[in-house]
Amino acid sequence: MKIFASTVELEIRKANRDFYDAIESLKIERMEEIWLNSNEIQCIHPGWTERLVGWQAVIQSWYAIFQNTQYIEFNITDFNVTLDGQIAIVTCTEKMMSSVSGEIVHNELLATNIFQKTGDRWWLLLHHSS
């Protein structure tokens, strides 16, 4: 049984929490601080029919979500990290409550978040939630 997380795992947990905090803030500037500014990043939103690729497409999708969401809150459970050098794969369960067009919605989704360490930061490369 593992009692203490490694320093690297704590960094990844923080990067993952920062991502969900950025969503909860509903501020595009916060979301821009999380993602690697690259044409290689990808995002798959639950219920959307396309995979978004590249900085512009991914950030625009969050802008659209933020414009149509009054409130959103996440409780992250079943957190698991797989580390391979400078790449970290996080899988988790997103227990989400949101208010969209005045309606309260509860969802439980599975998510994969892939981070890359560049310099002293972990940057988000991929978010897939379904």
Buried (B, 14 or more C-beta within 10 A) or exposed (E): EEEEEEEEBEBBBEBBEBBBEBBBEBEBEBBBBBBBEBEEBBBBBEEEEEEBBBBEBBBEBBEEBBEEBEEBEBEBEEBEBEBEEEEBBBBBBBBBEBEEEEEEEEEEBEBBBBBBBEEEEBBBBBBBBE
